[in-house]
C-alpha cells in the first residue's frame, strides 16, 4: 500500500523506537477499539452475503495488523438487531462508548442516527458504501465519507485535460437536462478550458462516423470527453470514434469509470482510443499488495474476495494505518494522508469549517495503445 503522510509525522516516525511502542504511545496499553456496524440480518435466516464479504475483508485487515503487533478490538454489530428508533439508538450508544472508530452502517437512512451518536461522543465515523450519505457530512467534524462524490470524479477527469494540447470535444446526448453533461461542461469552464460539443441521436449512430470524420484532422491531438454515463450512448460514441481512428490518429478519450462495465464496448476499442477512466473503484490485479491480500483471503476463507471484501479490507486498513501514523493529530492531518489501496485510493478533505471529510481520490486508469493498462 502506497501512502503519503505529513513531514512532521514522518520525522516522528524516524525516532528509533519500535513501531509497537508508538502504538502503545497512542493508545496506552489499551487496544484500538473499532466497531463495525452493518445490516447482516443474521437472525432473519437469510444473512446478507455482501455485508458478510465486507466483514470478511475487514477481519482480514484486522488480522494483518494484529500479526504486526497491533492490539485491535473489533466489535461487530448487526444493525438489524437495533434499528432507527430513538430507543434502539440509545441502546446502541451505550455499546459505542469508549470506541476509537466506528465503520458503518451501509446506507444513508441507517447512517444518520449512528453518525449523530458519534458526533456527540467525538468518535470518528466512517460511511463506507452509500454515495447518498454525502449530505450528512455537513455539521459533523467526525464524519468520513468514503465513496468519491460525482463532482470530484469529474474534477479529477478534467484535471487531466491539457488546455493547450489540441482540440477538446465533448460528446453529449441531445437531452438538455442531462445532469452529468452539465457538470462536465461546468468543470471545463471553471478550469478555463475551451471546448466544442457534439451530440446526436443514437438511432442515427450507424451513419455518424462518416459525418464526424471531417471534424477530426489527422496528425492533430484530439482530446474527447464522453459526457454521458448511459451505456447505449457511450458505447455508440466509442464505436464511432474507433471507426474514425482507422484513418485519423491522435485520439485521447476521457470517460466515467462506469464504461468499463459496459458489455457492449469492446476492450480493444478502449486501447485503440487511449481511453482514460476515473472511477471510485478499480482492482489492479497486477499490484503486489492486491495479490498479497487475495492470497491471505483465500487462505482464510477458501474463496475469492468480492468487491465488498476488497472494500472492507481497504477501509479498515486505511483507518488503522491513519490512526497509527497520525496518533493524536489524526483529525488535524488526515487531509495530508493519502493511500493507494487494493481497490481504491483515499484522500480525505474537509468540505468546510465545522463539517466532516469526503474522499476525493479516484482510481485513474489508462488503456494504452500498446495493449497495457496502467492504474494510478
C-alpha positions as CSV (number, residue, x, y, z in Angstrom):
1,X,0.0,0.0,0.0
2,X,1.4,3.4,-1.0
3,X,0.9,6.3,1.3
4,X,1.9,9.9,2.0
5,X,2.0,11.4,5.4
6,X,2.8,14.9,6.6
7,X,6.5,15.6,7.2
8,X,6.1,16.3,10.9
9,X,4.6,12.8,11.4
10,X,7.3,11.3,9.1
11,X,10.0,12.9,11.3
12,X,8.3,11.5,14.4
13,X,8.2,8.0,12.9
14,X,12.0,8.1,12.3
15,X,12.6,8.1,16.1
16,X,14.5,4.9,16.9
17,X,11.7,3.1,18.8
18,X,9.8,0.1,17.7
19,X,6.5,0.5,15.9
20,X,4.8,-1.3,18.7
21,X,6.0,1.4,21.2
22,X,4.4,4.1,19.0
23,X,1.2,2.1,19.1
24,X,1.4,2.0,22.8
25,X,2.1,5.7,23.0
26,X,-1.1,6.4,21.1
27,X,-3.4,4.0,22.8
28,X,-1.5,3.3,26.0
29,X,-1.9,-0.4,27.0
30,X,-5.4,-0.5,25.6
31,X,-6.3,-1.9,22.2
32,X,-7.6,0.2,19.3
33,X,-11.4,-0.2,19.6
34,X,-13.2,-0.5,16.3
35,X,-16.9,-1.0,15.9
36,X,-18.2,-2.4,12.5
37,X,-21.9,-1.8,12.1
38,X,-23.7,-3.5,9.1
39,X,-27.2,-4.9,8.5
40,X,-26.2,-8.5,8.5
41,X,-29.7,-9.8,9.3
42,X,-28.3,-13.0,10.8
43,X,-31.5,-13.5,12.9
44,X,-33.7,-13.4,9.8
45,X,-32.4,-16.7,8.3
46,X,-31.0,-15.1,5.2
47,X,-28.0,-13.0,6.1
48,X,-26.6,-10.6,3.5
49,X,-23.7,-12.2,1.6
50,X,-22.4,-8.7,0.5
51,X,-22.1,-7.5,4.1
52,X,-20.6,-10.8,5.2
53,X,-18.0,-10.3,2.5
54,X,-17.3,-6.8,3.7
55,X,-16.8,-8.1,7.2
56,X,-14.5,-10.8,6.0
57,X,-12.4,-8.2,4.2
58,X,-12.3,-6.1,7.4
59,X,-11.4,-9.1,9.5
60,X,-8.5,-9.8,7.1
61,X,-7.2,-6.3,7.7
62,X,-7.5,-6.6,11.4
63,X,-5.7,-10.0,11.5
64,X,-3.0,-8.5,9.3
65,X,-2.5,-5.6,11.7
66,X,-2.5,-8.0,14.7
67,X,0.2,-10.0,13.1
68,X,2.3,-6.8,13.1
69,X,1.9,-6.4,16.8
70,X,-1.0,-4.0,17.0
71,X,-3.7,-4.8,19.5
72,X,-7.1,-4.3,18.0
73,X,-10.5,-5.0,19.5
74,X,-13.1,-5.4,16.7
75,X,-16.8,-5.3,17.8
76,X,-19.1,-6.5,15.1
77,X,-22.7,-5.2,15.3
78,X,-25.8,-6.3,13.4
79,X,-27.7,-3.1,12.8
80,X,-30.9,-5.1,12.2
81,X,-30.8,-6.0,15.9
82,X,-31.1,-2.3,16.8
83,X,-32.9,-0.2,14.2
84,X,-33.5,3.5,13.8
85,X,-35.9,4.2,16.7
86,X,-34.7,6.5,19.5
87,X,-34.8,3.7,22.0
88,X,-32.7,1.4,19.8
89,X,-30.2,4.2,19.1
90,X,-29.9,4.8,22.8
91,X,-29.0,1.2,23.4
92,X,-26.5,1.3,20.5
93,X,-24.9,4.5,22.0
94,X,-24.2,2.6,25.2
95,X,-22.4,-0.1,23.2
96,X,-20.3,2.5,21.4
97,X,-19.0,4.2,24.5
98,X,-15.2,4.2,24.5
99,X,-14.8,3.2,20.9
100,X,-12.0,4.8,18.8
101,X,-13.5,4.3,15.4
102,X,-16.9,3.3,14.0
103,X,-17.4,1.9,10.5
104,X,-20.9,1.7,9.1
105,X,-23.9,1.3,8.7
106,X,-24.2,0.8,5.0
107,X,-27.0,3.2,3.8
108,X,-27.8,6.8,4.4
109,X,-31.1,6.1,6.2
110,X,-29.3,4.0,8.8
111,X,-26.2,6.2,9.0
112,X,-28.0,9.3,10.1
113,X,-28.7,8.2,13.7
114,X,-25.3,6.5,14.2
115,X,-23.4,9.4,12.9
116,X,-25.2,11.7,15.3
117,X,-24.2,9.5,18.2
118,X,-20.6,9.5,17.1
119,X,-20.6,13.3,16.7
120,X,-21.9,13.7,20.3
121,X,-19.2,11.2,21.6
122,X,-16.5,12.6,19.3
123,X,-15.8,9.3,17.7
124,X,-14.5,9.2,14.1
125,X,-17.3,7.8,12.0
126,X,-16.8,6.2,8.5
127,X,-19.6,6.0,5.9
128,X,-18.3,3.1,3.8
129,X,-20.6,2.4,0.9
130,X,-23.5,4.8,0.2
131,X,-22.7,7.8,-2.0
132,X,-26.1,9.3,-0.9
133,X,-24.7,9.8,2.6
134,X,-22.5,12.7,1.4
135,X,-25.2,15.2,2.6
136,X,-24.6,14.1,6.2
137,X,-21.0,15.4,6.2
138,X,-22.2,18.9,6.8
139,X,-22.0,19.9,10.5
140,X,-20.3,16.7,11.7
141,X,-16.5,17.1,12.0
142,X,-16.1,13.4,12.8
143,X,-17.8,12.2,9.6
144,X,-15.7,10.4,6.9
145,X,-17.4,9.8,3.5
146,X,-15.6,7.1,1.6
147,X,-17.4,6.9,-1.8
148,X,-16.0,9.6,-4.1
149,X,-18.6,12.2,-4.9
150,X,-19.6,12.5,-8.6
151,X,-18.3,16.1,-8.7
152,X,-14.8,15.0,-7.7
153,X,-14.8,12.2,-10.2
154,X,-15.5,14.7,-12.9
155,X,-13.0,17.2,-11.5
156,X,-10.2,14.6,-11.5
157,X,-11.0,13.8,-15.1
158,X,-10.9,17.5,-16.2
159,X,-7.6,18.0,-14.3
160,X,-6.1,15.6,-16.8
161,X,-7.2,17.6,-19.8
162,X,-4.4,19.7,-21.4
163,X,-5.9,23.1,-22.3
164,X,-3.1,23.7,-24.8
165,X,-3.0,20.2,-26.3
166,X,-5.2,20.4,-29.3
167,X,-9.0,20.2,-29.6
168,X,-11.3,19.3,-26.7
169,X,-14.5,17.8,-27.8
170,X,-17.4,17.0,-25.5
171,X,-19.8,14.3,-26.8
172,X,-23.2,14.5,-25.1
173,X,-26.8,13.4,-25.7
174,X,-29.4,15.7,-27.1
175,X,-31.2,15.7,-23.7
176,X,-30.8,19.3,-22.4
177,X,-31.4,18.0,-18.8
178,X,-28.5,15.6,-18.7
179,X,-27.0,16.4,-15.3
180,X,-23.7,14.6,-15.9
181,X,-23.1,16.6,-19.2
182,X,-23.9,19.8,-17.4
183,X,-21.4,19.0,-14.7
184,X,-18.7,18.2,-17.2
185,X,-19.2,21.5,-19.1
186,X,-19.2,23.5,-15.9
187,X,-15.9,21.9,-14.8
188,X,-14.3,22.7,-18.1
189,X,-15.5,26.3,-17.9
190,X,-14.3,26.6,-14.3
191,X,-10.8,25.3,-15.4
192,X,-10.8,27.9,-18.3
193,X,-10.6,25.1,-20.9
194,X,-12.2,25.8,-24.3
195,X,-14.2,23.1,-25.9
196,X,-16.8,22.2,-28.5
197,X,-19.8,20.0,-28.1
198,X,-21.2,17.3,-30.4
199,X,-24.5,15.5,-29.9
200,X,-26.6,13.1,-32.0
201,X,-29.4,10.6,-31.6
202,X,-28.5,7.0,-31.0
203,X,-30.8,5.9,-33.8
204,X,-28.6,7.8,-36.3
205,X,-25.4,6.4,-34.8
206,X,-24.8,3.8,-37.5
207,X,-24.1,6.5,-40.0
208,X,-22.4,9.1,-37.7
209,X,-18.8,8.0,-38.2
210,X,-18.7,9.4,-41.8
211,X,-20.4,12.6,-40.7
212,X,-18.0,13.1,-37.8
213,X,-14.8,12.3,-39.7
214,X,-14.3,15.9,-41.1
215,X,-14.3,17.2,-37.5
216,X,-11.1,15.4,-36.7
217,X,-8.0,16.3,-38.6
218,X,-5.3,13.6,-39.0
219,X,-2.0,14.4,-37.2
220,X,-3.6,16.6,-34.6
221,X,-4.2,15.8,-30.9
222,X,-7.9,15.1,-30.2
223,X,-9.0,15.1,-26.5
224,X,-12.5,13.7,-26.4
225,X,-14.8,13.6,-23.3
226,X,-17.8,11.3,-23.3
227,X,-20.2,13.3,-21.1
228,X,-22.7,10.6,-20.6
229,X,-22.9,7.5,-18.3
230,X,-25.7,5.8,-20.3
231,X,-24.4,2.6,-21.9
232,X,-26.2,2.9,-25.3
233,X,-24.8,6.4,-26.0
234,X,-21.3,5.9,-24.6
235,X,-20.8,2.6,-26.4
236,X,-22.0,4.2,-29.7
237,X,-19.5,7.1,-29.3
238,X,-16.7,4.6,-28.7
239,X,-17.7,2.6,-31.7
240,X,-17.8,5.6,-34.0
241,X,-14.5,7.0,-32.8
242,X,-12.9,3.6,-33.2
243,X,-14.0,3.6,-36.8
244,X,-12.7,7.1,-37.3
245,X,-9.4,6.1,-35.7
246,X,-8.7,3.8,-38.7
247,X,-7.8,6.9,-40.7
248,X,-7.3,9.6,-38.0
249,X,-4.8,9.2,-35.2
250,X,-4.2,11.3,-32.1
251,X,-7.3,10.4,-30.0
252,X,-7.3,10.5,-26.2
253,X,-10.7,9.7,-24.8
254,X,-11.8,10.6,-21.2
255,X,-14.9,9.0,-19.6
256,X,-16.6,7.9,-16.5
257,X,-15.4,4.7,-14.8
258,X,-18.8,3.2,-15.4
259,X,-17.9,2.4,-19.1
260,X,-15.5,-0.4,-18.1
261,X,-18.6,-2.4,-17.0
262,X,-20.5,-1.8,-20.3
263,X,-20.7,-5.2,-22.1
264,X,-21.3,-3.5,-25.5
265,X,-17.9,-1.9,-25.5
266,X,-15.0,-4.0,-26.9
267,X,-11.8,-3.8,-24.8
268,X,-9.7,-3.4,-28.0
269,X,-11.6,-0.2,-28.7
270,X,-10.6,1.2,-25.3
271,X,-6.9,0.6,-26.1
272,X,-7.2,1.9,-29.7
273,X,-8.6,5.2,-28.4
274,X,-6.2,5.6,-25.4
275,X,-9.2,5.7,-23.1
276,X,-8.8,7.2,-19.6
277,X,-11.4,6.5,-17.0
278,X,-11.8,7.9,-13.5
279,X,-13.5,5.5,-11.1
280,X,-14.1,5.3,-7.4
281,X,-13.1,1.6,-7.5
282,X,-10.8,-0.5,-9.8
283,X,-8.9,-3.6,-8.8
284,X,-5.4,-3.7,-10.2
285,X,-4.6,-7.5,-10.2
286,X,-1.0,-6.7,-11.2
287,X,-0.4,-4.9,-7.9
288,X,1.8,-6.7,-5.3
289,X,-0.4,-5.6,-2.4
290,X,-3.5,-6.7,-4.1
291,X,-2.0,-10.1,-4.9
292,X,-0.9,-10.4,-1.2
293,X,-4.4,-9.6,0.0
294,X,-6.0,-12.2,-2.3
295,X,-3.6,-14.9,-1.1
296,X,-4.4,-14.1,2.6
297,X,-8.1,-14.0,1.9
298,X,-8.0,-17.4,0.1
299,X,-6.1,-18.9,2.9
300,X,-8.6,-17.7,5.5
301,X,-11.9,-18.3,3.6
302,X,-11.1,-20.7,0.8
303,X,-12.8,-18.5,-1.8
304,X,-12.1,-15.4,-3.9
305,X,-12.7,-11.9,-2.5
306,X,-15.6,-9.9,-3.9
307,X,-15.7,-6.2,-4.4
308,X,-17.3,-5.9,-1.0
309,X,-14.4,-7.8,0.6
310,X,-11.9,-5.5,-1.1
311,X,-13.8,-2.5,0.3
312,X,-13.9,-3.9,3.8
313,X,-10.2,-4.6,3.7
314,X,-9.2,-1.2,2.2
315,X,-11.3,0.9,4.5
316,X,-10.3,-0.9,7.7
317,X,-6.6,-1.0,6.7
318,X,-6.6,2.7,5.9
319,X,-8.1,4.0,9.1
320,X,-6.0,1.7,11.3
321,X,-2.9,3.0,9.5
322,X,-4.0,6.6,9.7
323,X,-4.7,6.3,13.5
324,X,-1.3,4.6,13.9
325,X,0.7,7.1,11.9
326,X,-1.1,10.3,12.9
327,X,-1.8,9.4,16.5
328,X,-3.3,12.3,18.4
329,X,-3.1,14.6,15.3
330,X,-5.5,12.3,13.3
331,X,-8.2,14.9,12.8
332,X,-5.7,17.7,12.1
333,X,-3.5,16.0,9.5
334,X,-5.9,13.4,7.9
335,X,-6.2,15.7,4.8
336,X,-2.5,15.3,4.2
337,X,-2.7,11.5,4.5
338,X,-3.3,9.5,1.3
339,X,-3.0,5.8,0.5
340,X,-3.4,3.7,-2.7
341,X,-5.2,0.6,-1.6
342,X,-6.1,-2.6,-3.4
343,X,-9.4,-1.3,-4.9
344,X,-9.5,2.4,-4.3
345,X,-7.4,5.4,-3.4
346,X,-8.0,7.5,-0.3
347,X,-7.5,11.2,0.5
348,X,-10.0,12.9,2.7
349,X,-10.5,16.7,2.7
350,X,-12.7,18.8,5.0
351,X,-15.7,20.2,3.0
352,X,-16.0,23.3,5.1
353,X,-15.3,24.6,8.6
354,X,-17.2,22.5,11.2
355,X,-18.0,19.8,8.8
356,X,-16.6,16.3,8.1
357,X,-14.4,14.9,5.3
358,X,-15.0,13.4,1.8
359,X,-12.7,11.2,-0.1
360,X,-11.6,12.9,-3.3
361,X,-9.2,10.4,-4.9
362,X,-10.4,8.3,-7.8
363,X,-8.7,5.3,-9.4
364,X,-7.4,6.6,-12.7
365,X,-7.0,4.0,-15.4
366,X,-5.4,4.4,-18.8
367,X,-5.9,1.8,-21.6
368,X,-2.8,2.3,-23.7
369,X,-2.4,1.6,-27.4
370,X,0.2,-1.0,-26.8
371,X,-2.4,-3.1,-25.0
372,X,-1.3,-2.4,-21.5
373,X,-3.4,-1.0,-18.7
374,X,-1.9,1.5,-16.2
375,X,-3.6,2.2,-12.9
376,X,-2.8,5.4,-10.9
